[in-house]
Amino acid sequence: MEYEPIKTQLDKINTKIKELYEEAKELKKIRDDANEKVKEFKETREAINTDVKNRIEQIRDLKQKRAGLLEEFKMMKLTKNQIAEKIEQLEMQLETSATDMDREQALAAQIQSYQELYKRASELEELNETIKEMSDNISVLVNESSDEHKKVLENARTSAEKHQELLLAYNEINQLKSKASELHEQLKNLKLQEISQDSVE
């Protein structure tokens, strides 16, 4: 075998090995970036999930409080509007009726009692609004968590794909190195033959 064709083949292989190392370097960078993103998106997702759990606990507490108030109003069979009307009616009675002191005090006590009820009815209304608002916020957070999870999966898939490509590139590099080593050995033998022929002549 002649020296030049082997040398040309060896140069081509060495060039290909160099290209593969560059490709492997790029694949490794993409894979490592994807792994870093997986970590970041997981952390974000976990933080959102923790926030959701805390909010669910808060809603549970608020619902218990609301249940007590609802039971109270259910037993009285009164709405907030009915309570407001009753207060108005009693205040009108207090202002317009000529009554004795005991009757006035009784009406004032009744008004105060209904005002307390009205306050509790307002509290119930606010609780309902707060619970609804918090539930809506939780829905938004759950969607955000789902988006973060999708990003985790996308980047994990990218990482796995690039890792496979990287393994294939390293495998090809090893095969080419083995071939280059054989060619190098052939070149060395040719050189030795040339030297020994030169010395014989």
C-alpha positions as a Markdown table, in Angstrom:
| # | Residue | x | y | z |
|---|---|---|---|---|
| 1 | Met | 0.0 | 0.0 | 0.0 |
| 2 | Glu | 1.2 | 3.4 | -0.8 |
| 3 | Tyr | 2.0 | 6.1 | 1.7 |
| 4 | Glu | 0.0 | 9.1 | 0.2 |
| 5 | Pro | -3.5 | 7.4 | 0.0 |
| 6 | Ile | -3.1 | 6.2 | 3.6 |
| 7 | Lys | -2.0 | 9.7 | 4.7 |
| 8 | Thr | -5.0 | 11.3 | 2.9 |
| 9 | Gln | -7.4 | 8.8 | 4.5 |
| 10 | Leu | -5.9 | 9.4 | 7.9 |
| 11 | Asp | -6.2 | 13.2 | 7.5 |
| 12 | Lys | -9.9 | 12.8 | 6.5 |
| 13 | Ile | -10.5 | 10.7 | 9.6 |
| 14 | Asn | -8.7 | 13.2 | 11.9 |
| 15 | Thr | -10.7 | 16.0 | 10.4 |
| 16 | Lys | -14.0 | 14.0 | 10.9 |
| 17 | Ile | -12.9 | 13.3 | 14.5 |
| 18 | Lys | -12.3 | 17.0 | 15.1 |
| 19 | Glu | -15.7 | 17.9 | 13.6 |
| 20 | Leu | -17.4 | 15.2 | 15.8 |
| 21 | Tyr | -15.7 | 16.6 | 18.9 |
| 22 | Glu | -17.1 | 20.1 | 18.0 |
| 23 | Glu | -20.5 | 18.6 | 17.5 |
| 24 | Ala | -20.3 | 16.7 | 20.8 |
| 25 | Lys | -19.3 | 19.9 | 22.6 |
| 26 | Glu | -22.4 | 21.6 | 21.2 |
| 27 | Leu | -24.6 | 18.6 | 22.1 |
| 28 | Lys | -23.3 | 18.6 | 25.6 |
| 29 | Lys | -24.0 | 22.3 | 26.0 |
| 30 | Ile | -27.6 | 21.9 | 24.7 |
| 31 | Arg | -28.1 | 18.9 | 27.0 |
| 32 | Asp | -26.6 | 20.7 | 30.1 |
| 33 | Asp | -28.7 | 23.8 | 29.4 |
| 34 | Ala | -31.8 | 21.6 | 29.1 |
| 35 | Asn | -30.9 | 19.9 | 32.4 |
| 36 | Glu | -30.5 | 23.3 | 34.1 |
| 37 | Lys | -33.9 | 24.4 | 32.7 |
| 38 | Val | -35.5 | 21.2 | 34.0 |
| 39 | Lys | -34.1 | 22.1 | 37.5 |
| 40 | Glu | -35.4 | 25.7 | 37.3 |
| 41 | Phe | -38.8 | 24.8 | 36.0 |
| 42 | Lys | -39.2 | 22.0 | 38.7 |
| 43 | Glu | -38.3 | 24.5 | 41.4 |
| 44 | Thr | -40.8 | 27.0 | 40.1 |
| 45 | Arg | -43.5 | 24.3 | 39.8 |
| 46 | Glu | -42.8 | 23.1 | 43.3 |
| 47 | Ala | -43.1 | 26.7 | 44.7 |
| 48 | Ile | -46.4 | 27.1 | 42.9 |
| 49 | Asn | -47.7 | 23.8 | 44.2 |
| 50 | Thr | -46.7 | 24.7 | 47.7 |
| 51 | Asp | -48.5 | 28.1 | 47.3 |
| 52 | Val | -51.6 | 26.2 | 46.0 |
| 53 | Lys | -51.6 | 23.8 | 49.0 |
| 54 | Asn | -51.3 | 26.8 | 51.5 |
| 55 | Arg | -54.2 | 28.6 | 49.7 |
| 56 | Ile | -56.3 | 25.4 | 49.8 |
| 57 | Glu | -55.7 | 25.2 | 53.5 |
| 58 | Gln | -56.8 | 28.9 | 54.0 |
| 59 | Ile | -59.9 | 28.3 | 51.9 |
| 60 | Arg | -60.7 | 25.2 | 54.0 |
| 61 | Asp | -60.5 | 27.3 | 57.2 |
| 62 | Leu | -62.6 | 30.1 | 55.6 |
| 63 | Lys | -65.2 | 27.5 | 54.5 |
| 64 | Gln | -65.5 | 26.2 | 58.1 |
| 65 | Lys | -66.1 | 29.7 | 59.3 |
| 66 | Arg | -68.6 | 30.3 | 56.6 |
| 67 | Ala | -70.4 | 27.0 | 57.4 |
| 68 | Gly | -71.0 | 28.2 | 60.9 |
| 69 | Leu | -72.4 | 31.5 | 59.7 |
| 70 | Leu | -74.6 | 29.8 | 57.1 |
| 71 | Glu | -76.0 | 27.4 | 59.7 |
| 72 | Glu | -76.8 | 30.4 | 62.0 |
| 73 | Phe | -78.7 | 32.2 | 59.2 |
| 74 | Lys | -80.4 | 29.0 | 58.0 |
| 75 | Met | -81.9 | 28.5 | 61.4 |
| 76 | Met | -83.2 | 32.1 | 61.5 |
| 77 | Lys | -84.4 | 31.9 | 57.9 |
| 78 | Leu | -83.3 | 35.5 | 57.3 |
| 79 | Thr | -81.4 | 37.1 | 54.5 |
| 80 | Lys | -79.2 | 40.2 | 54.7 |
| 81 | Asn | -81.9 | 42.3 | 52.9 |
| 82 | Gln | -84.6 | 41.1 | 55.4 |
| 83 | Ile | -82.3 | 42.0 | 58.3 |
| 84 | Ala | -81.8 | 45.5 | 56.8 |
| 85 | Glu | -85.5 | 45.9 | 56.3 |
| 86 | Lys | -86.2 | 44.8 | 59.9 |
| 87 | Ile | -83.6 | 47.4 | 61.2 |
| 88 | Glu | -85.2 | 50.1 | 59.2 |
| 89 | Gln | -88.7 | 49.1 | 60.4 |
| 90 | Leu | -87.6 | 49.1 | 64.1 |
| 91 | Glu | -85.7 | 52.4 | 63.7 |
| 92 | Met | -88.9 | 54.0 | 62.2 |
| 93 | Gln | -90.9 | 52.6 | 65.1 |
| 94 | Leu | -88.5 | 54.0 | 67.6 |
| 95 | Glu | -88.5 | 57.5 | 66.0 |
| 96 | Thr | -92.3 | 57.8 | 65.3 |
| 97 | Ser | -94.0 | 56.0 | 68.1 |
| 98 | Ala | -94.6 | 57.6 | 71.4 |
| 99 | Thr | -93.5 | 54.9 | 73.8 |
| 100 | Asp | -92.4 | 54.6 | 77.3 |
| 101 | Met | -88.7 | 54.3 | 78.3 |
| 102 | Asp | -88.9 | 50.5 | 78.8 |
| 103 | Arg | -90.3 | 50.0 | 75.3 |
| 104 | Glu | -87.7 | 52.4 | 73.8 |
| 105 | Gln | -84.9 | 50.5 | 75.4 |
| 106 | Ala | -86.4 | 47.2 | 74.2 |
| 107 | Leu | -86.5 | 48.6 | 70.6 |
| 108 | Ala | -83.0 | 49.9 | 70.9 |
| 109 | Ala | -81.8 | 46.5 | 72.1 |
| 110 | Gln | -83.6 | 44.8 | 69.2 |
| 111 | Ile | -82.1 | 47.2 | 66.7 |
| 112 | Gln | -78.6 | 46.6 | 68.1 |
| 113 | Ser | -79.2 | 42.8 | 67.9 |
| 114 | Tyr | -80.3 | 43.1 | 64.3 |
| 115 | Gln | -77.3 | 45.3 | 63.5 |
| 116 | Glu | -75.0 | 42.6 | 64.9 |
| 117 | Leu | -76.8 | 40.1 | 62.7 |
| 118 | Tyr | -76.4 | 42.5 | 59.7 |
| 119 | Lys | -72.7 | 42.7 | 60.5 |
| 120 | Arg | -72.4 | 38.9 | 60.5 |
| 121 | Ala | -74.4 | 38.7 | 57.2 |
| 122 | Ser | -71.9 | 41.2 | 55.7 |
| 123 | Glu | -69.1 | 39.1 | 57.0 |
| 124 | Leu | -70.6 | 36.0 | 55.4 |
| 125 | Glu | -70.9 | 37.9 | 52.1 |
| 126 | Glu | -67.3 | 39.0 | 52.3 |
| 127 | Leu | -66.2 | 35.4 | 53.1 |
| 128 | Asn | -68.0 | 34.2 | 50.0 |
| 129 | Glu | -66.3 | 36.8 | 47.9 |
| 130 | Thr | -62.9 | 36.0 | 49.4 |
| 131 | Ile | -63.4 | 32.2 | 48.9 |
| 132 | Lys | -64.4 | 32.8 | 45.3 |
| 133 | Glu | -61.4 | 35.1 | 44.6 |
| 134 | Met | -59.0 | 32.7 | 46.2 |
| 135 | Ser | -60.5 | 29.8 | 44.3 |
| 136 | Asp | -60.0 | 31.7 | 41.0 |
| 137 | Asn | -56.4 | 32.5 | 42.0 |
| 138 | Ile | -55.8 | 28.8 | 42.7 |
| 139 | Ser | -57.1 | 27.9 | 39.2 |
| 140 | Val | -54.7 | 30.4 | 37.7 |
| 141 | Leu | -51.8 | 28.9 | 39.8 |
| 142 | Val | -52.8 | 25.4 | 38.8 |
| 143 | Asn | -52.6 | 26.4 | 35.2 |
| 144 | Glu | -49.2 | 28.0 | 35.8 |
| 145 | Ser | -48.0 | 24.8 | 37.5 |
| 146 | Ser | -49.2 | 22.8 | 34.5 |
| 147 | Asp | -47.3 | 25.0 | 32.2 |
| 148 | Glu | -44.1 | 24.6 | 34.3 |
| 149 | His | -44.6 | 20.9 | 34.2 |
| 150 | Lys | -44.8 | 20.9 | 30.4 |
| 151 | Lys | -41.6 | 22.9 | 30.3 |
| 152 | Val | -40.0 | 20.3 | 32.6 |
| 153 | Leu | -41.1 | 17.5 | 30.2 |
| 154 | Glu | -40.0 | 19.3 | 27.0 |
| 155 | Asn | -36.5 | 20.1 | 28.4 |
| 156 | Ala | -36.1 | 16.6 | 29.9 |
| 157 | Arg | -37.0 | 15.2 | 26.4 |
| 158 | Thr | -34.4 | 17.5 | 24.8 |
| 159 | Ser | -31.8 | 16.5 | 27.4 |
| 160 | Ala | -32.5 | 12.8 | 26.7 |
| 161 | Glu | -32.3 | 13.2 | 22.9 |
| 162 | Lys | -29.1 | 15.2 | 23.1 |
| 163 | His | -27.6 | 12.7 | 25.5 |
| 164 | Gln | -28.4 | 9.9 | 23.0 |
| 165 | Glu | -26.9 | 11.9 | 20.1 |
| 166 | Leu | -23.8 | 12.6 | 22.3 |
| 167 | Leu | -23.4 | 8.9 | 23.0 |
| 168 | Leu | -23.6 | 8.1 | 19.2 |
| 169 | Ala | -21.0 | 10.9 | 18.5 |
| 170 | Tyr | -18.6 | 9.5 | 21.1 |
| 171 | Asn | -19.2 | 6.0 | 19.7 |
| 172 | Glu | -18.3 | 7.2 | 16.2 |
| 173 | Ile | -15.3 | 9.1 | 17.5 |
| 174 | Asn | -14.0 | 5.9 | 19.2 |
| 175 | Gln | -14.5 | 3.9 | 16.0 |
| 176 | Leu | -12.7 | 6.6 | 13.9 |
| 177 | Lys | -9.9 | 6.7 | 16.5 |
| 178 | Ser | -9.5 | 3.0 | 16.2 |
| 179 | Lys | -9.4 | 3.2 | 12.4 |
| 180 | Ala | -6.9 | 6.2 | 12.6 |
| 181 | Ser | -4.7 | 4.1 | 14.9 |
| 182 | Glu | -4.7 | 1.3 | 12.3 |
| 183 | Leu | -3.8 | 3.7 | 9.5 |
| 184 | His | -1.1 | 5.3 | 11.6 |
| 185 | Glu | 0.4 | 1.9 | 12.3 |
| 186 | Gln | 0.3 | 1.2 | 8.5 |
| 187 | Leu | 2.1 | 4.5 | 7.8 |
| 188 | Lys | 4.7 | 3.7 | 10.5 |
| 189 | Asn | 5.3 | 0.3 | 8.9 |
| 190 | Leu | 5.6 | 1.8 | 5.4 |
| 191 | Lys | 8.1 | 4.3 | 6.7 |
| 192 | Leu | 10.1 | 1.6 | 8.4 |
| 193 | Gln | 10.1 | -0.4 | 5.1 |
| 194 | Glu | 11.3 | 2.6 | 3.2 |
| 195 | Ile | 14.1 | 3.2 | 5.7 |
| 196 | Ser | 15.2 | -0.4 | 5.6 |
| 197 | Gln | 15.1 | -0.5 | 1.8 |
| 198 | Asp | 17.2 | 2.8 | 1.7 |
| 199 | Ser | 19.8 | 1.3 | 4.0 |
| 200 | Val | 20.0 | -2.0 | 2.0 |
| 201 | Glu | 20.7 | 0.0 | -1.2 |
